[in-house]
Amino acid sequence: MTTVPNAYLSSVLSGEAAAWPLGRFNAAGPLGWFHQLRADAFERASALTVPTVRDEDWRFTDLSPLYRLAFRPSRAGGMVSGATIASLSLPETTTRLVFVDGQFNAALSTPALTGNVIVAPLAGAVSDYAAIIRARLGQIAPIERDAFRAINTTYLNDGAFVFAGRNASHPSPIHVLNIATQAEAAIHNRMLVIAEAGAKLTVIEDYVALGDRVYCVNAVTEVDVADNAKVRLIKLQREGSQAFHLSASAARVQQAGQYRSNTISLGARISRETIGIELAGPGAGCELDGLTLINGRQLADTHSFIDHRAPHCTSRQLHKCVAGDTAHAVFNGRILVRQDAQQTNSAQESRNLLLSPRAHVDTKPQLEILADDVKCSHGATVGQLDEEEMFYLRSRGLPESQARNLLTYAFAAAIVDRIGIPTLVDRLHQAVMEQTRTKDSL
Amino acid sequence: MIRAGAPVLLEVRDLRAKVSGIEILKGMNLTIRAGEIHAIMGPNGSGKSTFAKVLSGHPDYTVTAGTTLLDGKSIFELPPEERARAGLFLGFQYPVEIPGVANAQFLRLTYNTIQGAHGKDELDPLEFDDFVREKMKLLEMDPAFLDRSVNEGFSGGEKKRNEILQMALLEPKLAFLDETDSGLDIDALRIVAGGVNTLANANNAVVLVTHYQRLLNYIIPDYVHVMEGGRILKTGGKDLALELESRGYDWVAAAVAS
């Protein structure tokens, strides 16, 4: 129990949030299940306490700067120009949902409602596809023990709904663009991705900000990967430098399904990625690539949990952190191989680079194996650049500082390259270039 | 090609060097003149690769005695990058993979750095693309290797071709090729050797560090040196390599001892 006055919690759980489920709650109507989900979440959020550094899962990530601030629910009416959208859109994508301060913006969006693929705002979809959504929403990322998910679910009235039916696929990546424009806003983004058996989807979950304001994004993404389906989630966190970004993404992967994610964290003053992957069916697999690239006073925390519940599953994870100035990066990667998960093949690697003596990284790979016939490896390095790579570049005439910059850039760019969408890769290379240049050499 | 009056490019005198506190080079002496091709042979652990790394300035190696002049100037005070700019090139035995750096970007950066050091014009990406593609033909390299990360996932032969491509771009005065033939099949060996032969001229010199005589069928050396125990035990012409191939190395040490 926290006894500290918590401006954040009292502000987000008062007023509108409290009024909505109670005031308009209608258990008997067609959306009774949805109202109930929110009402339960509100009850849960009110009962839970927000985490502090005394919680093992949050010991390196002190959210007290967030808790001291009061936020109000974001409002509709955030202004985003067509030119801004043009600069953020990707030529490789044709389907796009734009949320401005968490509110769906129809004018800027190009949903898809063709054939067996649906990309649409969740607000309408909960009525149109109630059966499909009801079985998943709030089920893959449960709220019971997580205050932030409970708060997000309390505010759940819209979000992105991405669905591919049996054996369906979408010809291009689906861009879900979340733009923050308002100061002091609490923004509760939500996404539900469903790939039915044999379906294929690539989704870009993109967070950006206009201006440099204090706001808080508390996002939840749930991904359901059915038998033999393939889902790729590219998460880009490019929030403003004073923002808070708290994100939970949870995926459940059924038999022979494949889940692949690229998580790139560049922005926000304090950010937290909580990633949960459940390998639920035999032969399921996941590949997680992560890059945290921060400087100044930024803190970026990634906690991942890969749960091997079934036999013959594979998981591969590579997470890299590059921290400059006085930035603080955290990686905690837990892998659990349950007793039934025989023939598991799992590899996890945490690689970290510190660009200044005052930058800091806490990394903790955790492997718990309860099955006896498995192949698992994990490791972490914190350090300096590779000596042989440095020598190779210098032997070709590059001065030490230039070689160092190039290798630092490469360390991060190697993760960006795995995204495989050329325009996006180019833009991120620019961002990586800017962040990895040391001041003395230019 | 041996020419009596050709300028001396490299002069190594009584060179001694250590790695991790252990002396590996124990009095190397070598003189290389412009236009010459030298081969350094010798058993494992004789100090051949150490010699290459010491010359190019690898930070793990410490020079404890002796002098080395490149083009008349002492090099041991210089960091590796300045030795490269002075015209020294090391073809790596194990070229380093650098994921995240496109080969084209790397090649242009090194090319422009060396050009800049010589006061010559640098090339922009488009100009360089034309230029490098022309050079790649020499080594029968697929231009697709420009877009890949430096050496990442390249086969052994592709890595070695990429090394010789760098030699072609940087036009060093003295190229030290450390076991460039290892891991090459016969076709790759022919191509790589052809590249080296094209690049060798009257103004530069090439040193081949190799275990096998096979490479020397393709690149004919003017001198063959046998290294053992950190120094050169014997120097001969190209026929010495054939003799080593048939008789091994032991007789050289025995002959020197007697």
Interface residues (C-beta under 8 A of the other chain):
Chain A: D386 E387 E388 E389 F391 Y392 L393 R394 S395 R396 G397 L398 P399 E400 Q402 A403 L406 L407 Y409 A410 F411 A412 A413 A414 I415 V416 D417
Chain B: S56 G57 H58 P59 D60 P79 P80 E81 R83 A84 R85 F89 L90 F92 P95 V96 I98 P99 G100 V101 F106 L109 T110 T113 I114 A117 S149 Q166 L170
